[in-house]
Amino acid sequence: MTLIIAEAGVNHNGSDDLAYALVDAAFQAGADIVKFQTFKAKNIVTETAEQADYQVVNSGQKESQFSMLKRLELSYETHHKLVKYCNNLGIEFLSTAFDSESLSFLVDDLGITRLKLPSGEITNAPLVLEHARTGCDLIVSTGMATLSEIEQVLSVIAFGYLNANDNPTVEQLQAAYYSDEGKQLLKDKVTLLHCTTEYPAPFEDINLNAMDTMSNAFKLAVGYSDHSEGIIVPVSAVAKGAVLIEKHFTTDKTLPGPDHKASLNPVELKAMVDGIRTVEKVLGDGIKGPRPSEVKNKNIARKSLVAAKEIAAGEDFSAENLTVKRPGDGISPIQYWSYLNNHSKKNYKAGELINE
């Protein structure tokens, strides 16, 4: 089954109550995981860094990234409460760590065993290495990345899994990536996500076929992190073979904040989950053969060899006295030519199924 991550992100707007409401919405929609973002603004951005254009447009407010992100921090106490709340509901809690302090908190304090590397951090080699050294399974988003950059981040991850303390050289990174043990660890523990880093992402820039390119290049599980409008793209990604889908959602698209407008509302989130589960059903097992629901229609829809007119015993079957009609519970018409010019062994009335 496709793993579905409902990305709450920072759509809690710094409110504990809204964070709980997001967990409820994700659970009710049928998502497997609800994901937040864990960071200390002081650790990830300078006080003068500007917002992205989409953040200004979506939030309706121009300010520094630091000011915006500071308001969107969740306290460690709230994290603990959310984990407990998710456990009680039966939905997995996940969060993205954007700095070393946050990563340590998620792993050492909260006991998280699955981590997400966001697209913006995959060239942040020191933080990537810290993620790998936790030994956790990693979901690696690849928005804005080239194949070469993806190979680089995978080499850091392979090295981190294999080496607990060493600081790597370029040669050591490559050796880890190409080693049999490194390849196996990547295969066992890493999922790549295709992604287009724009909010909302234009349909012409989605490029779902890149999932096939990534799968062929790295021989790893590939999923899709979606920033497009609506649900057609993530549902289509599952049809393309995505093993994981991540999608932003909110309780209310009109709320202030950088991501609400590009997110699904709870009704749309449930529709996406339902659509994905339907696609999984229709994809089937790939074995071509009669399906259980169609077996009963076989004799009704197909045809049999039938006497076109009376045929006497000993008479040759011919194009004039042999025809093809429903039902299909007699001799298959695939045998038509083998009957021509052969003697009938019995008398047939017009319309009677041939049965010899």
N, C-alpha and C positions, 0 to 999 in steps of 0.2 A: 504494500500500500504506500502511496505517496505520503511523505511526511509534510504536514501543513503547519507552517509557522505564521501565527497571527502577530504581526509586528506592531506592538503598541508604541514602541520607540519612546519619544518624548511627548506623545499626545496626552499624557496625564497633566501637562501644563504645571507640573510641580505640586499637584494636589493629590493627597493620599486617597481621598474619596473617589476621585476620577480614575486613579490607578486601579482601585478595586473594581470599579464599574467596567473598565476595559478587560480585566480578567474575566468577569462575568460574561461579557459579550463574546469573548473568544471561546469560552467554554460552551456557551449556548449555541454558538455557530457550528460547533463540532471540530474546532481546530485541535491539533495534537499538542501544540506548544504556544504559549504566549510569551513574547519576547520584549524586553525593555532595553534601555541603554544606561550603562553605568559609567560615570565619569566625574571628575573634578574639573570644573572649567579652568581653574588656575593651572592645571597640568597639561592642558591640550591646546590652548590658544592664547595668543598675546592679547593684552587689553585693548589693542588698537586694530586687530584683525577685522576686516569688513565682512559683512554677511554675503552669502551667495545671492545672486539676483532673485532666484526662486524664493528664498527665505524672506526677502523684502516684500515681494509681491504677495506671497501666501499669508504672511503675518500682518501685512498692512502697516508695518512699523520698521523704520530704518534706524538701526543702532549697531553697536559693535557686536561681534560674535560673542565676546566674553559676557556682555550684559545679558544677551539672549540666553546663552547656555547656563549662566549662573542661576537664572530663574527656573531652569528645567532640570536641575539636579534633584535626585531622590535621596533622602537620607539613608544611611546604612540601617537604621532602625526600621524604616519602611520596607527596605529590601527583605529583612528577616520576616516581617509580617506578611509580605506578599508571597514569599516562598511557602510559608505555613498555610496561607489561604489557598494557594494553588494545589498543594498536597492534599488538602481536605476535599477540594473539588474533584481532583483527579485529572488535572491538566499540568503538563510540565512547565516549570518556570525556567526561562532562559534570559540572559542579558548579554549585551555586547560591552566589553571593557575597552575603553579608549585610552587608558593609561595604565602604567604598572601598578599603581596603588589600587586601582579598581580591579585589575586582574587578580591581584593577590587576595582581595576581599572576596571576590566571587568564588575562587577555588578553595582558599584556606578557611574562610569563615562560613560561607554558604554551602560549600561542598558540591559546587557545580561540576559535572563530569563531561559536559558538552559545551563547547565555546564557539562563538561566531566572530570571525575576522571580517570587518567591514571593508568595502572597496577602498576607502580612503586610507586604510592602514596597511595595505599589502606591500607597499614599498618601505614601510617602517620596520626595517629588518630587526632592530633590537626588540621591539614589541612582539613581532612575529616569533622570534626565537623564544621569548618568555612564554608565549602561548604554547609552543610545542613542548617545552620542557615541563609543562604541567602534566604531560601524558594524556591530556584529554582528547576526545574526538574533536575534530575541527571542521567547521563549515566556513569555507573561504569564498567570499564574494569577489567578483572580478570585474566590476564596472570600471571602465576607462582603461583596462589593461590589455596589453598585447600578449601573444603567446609567449614571447621571451620573458616578459615580466611575471607571467604565471609560473613559468619554469623556475625563475629565480626564487619566488616565494616558496615554491614546493621544495627547492633545495635547502632553504633555511629550515623549513619544517622537518624535513628528513634528518638534517643534522641535529636539530633540537631533540627529536625523538631518540636518536642514537647516542648523543653525547650530553651528559648532564651538566658539565661545568666549563668545557673548553670554549674559548672564543675562536670562531672559525676564520680560516683563510678562504679565499675564493676556490682554491683547489680542494680544500676539505669539504666545502659545500657541494661542489660538483661530485666529488667521490661519494658523499652520502646519498645524493640524489640517484646516482647510477648504480649504487650497490644493490644487491638482491634483497638484503634486509631492509634497506631504505625504501625500495619500491614496494615491498610487501606491507610495510607500516603505512605508507601513504594510501595504498589500496584499502587497507583495513580501517583506517581512521579518518580519512579526509574526504569530504564532499565539496566539489567545486560548484559555485553558483554563477551562471551567466547573469549579467545585469547590465542595464543601461542607466547610467547615473545622471538622470535629469528628472525633474519633478513638475508636472507629469512628463513621462518619457514619450516622445512622438512615436507613433506606430511605425513610421518609416525607419526609425533608428533601433527598433527592437531586435531584429536580426536573430530570430530563434534558431536559424540554421547553424549559428555559431556553437550551439550546444553540441551538435554532431562533430564539429571541428575540434572542440575541447575534448570530447570523449575519445576521439580517434588519436589525438595527440598525446594524451596523458593516461589513457586507460583507467580513469577514475570515475566514480559515480558523479553525475552531473545533475544539478537542479537549476532552479531559476528564481531570482529575486526580482519582483515586479514593481515598477514605478509608473506603469501606464494607467490610463483611466479605464474604469470598468473591470470586467472579469474575463473577457474573451481571451486575452493574452495568457494569463496563468493557466486557464483551462486548456488552451491550445498547447502550452508547454508540456503539460502532462501527456497529451496525445503524442508529443514528440519524444517522450521518454524521460521527462524530468522525474527524478526520484524524490525531490523536495521542492516545495513552493513556499516562498516567503512574500507576504503582502502586508503593507501598512493598512491599519484601520483606525477608526476613531468612533467615539460615541456621537459626535456631532461635527459635521464638516464646516459649520459656521463659527466654531470656536476660534479664538485668536491663537496663533502659533504657526510655525514654519511648515508643518506637515499635514495639517488637518484637511486642507483642500485637495491634496493629492491622495487621500486615503479613502478606503471604503467605509460606509456606515455599517452598522450591525446587520441590517437586512441584506446588504450587498455581500458582506462577508459570508453569511450563511449560504447565499446563492452560489458563491464561488466554491465553498466546501462541497455543497451538494453537486455542483457541476463536475468537480474533480472526481468525486466518488462515482458519478454516472459514467464518466469517461473511462475510469478504471474497469467498470463492468463491461462496457462495450468493446474494450480492447481485447478482452478474452485471453485464451491461452495460446493462440496462434495456430492451433491444430485445425486443418481444414477437413471438415466432415460434418455430417448431419448433427445439428444441435438438438437437445432434448425437446425444445418447444416446436420444432419443425417436423419431427419424425411423423407425427400424426397426419401431416398434410401431404406426405410423400405420395401415397396411393391416389389421393384426390387430384393433385396437381400434375402428376406424370401420366403417361399413356402406356398402352399395351398393344400387342399385335391382335387384330380383330378381323374376323371374316367380313369382307366387304359385301359378299353375297353367299348364297349356299355353296358349300364345298363338299363334294362327295369323297368318300374314302377312296384313296388311290389316285385322286386328282392332284395334279401338280399345283403347288402354291405359285401365284403369279402376281404381277402388279395390278391385275384386274380383280383378283378375288381376295387380296390381302391388303389391309389398311391399318391405320394407327389411330386409336381413340382412347379416351379415358374410360374407366379408371386405370390406375397403374399397378394393379395387383396381379397382372398376368405376365406374359413373356415380354421382356423389355424390347422396345423397337430397335435397340442396338443390334439385335439378332436378325433384323429384317432381311438382309441380303443372304444370310445363311439358309433361310427358309425357301427363297425363290428357287423354283425348278426341282424342289424336293417333294416327294409324294406325301399327301396327307394320310395319316393313319386312321382317321375317323371322319364321320360326317359332321359338318358344322352348319348351323343356321346363320343367316345374315345377322351380324351384330354380336355373335358369340365370340368370347375370348378364346384365342388359340391356346391350348394347354398341353402341347406335346413337344 
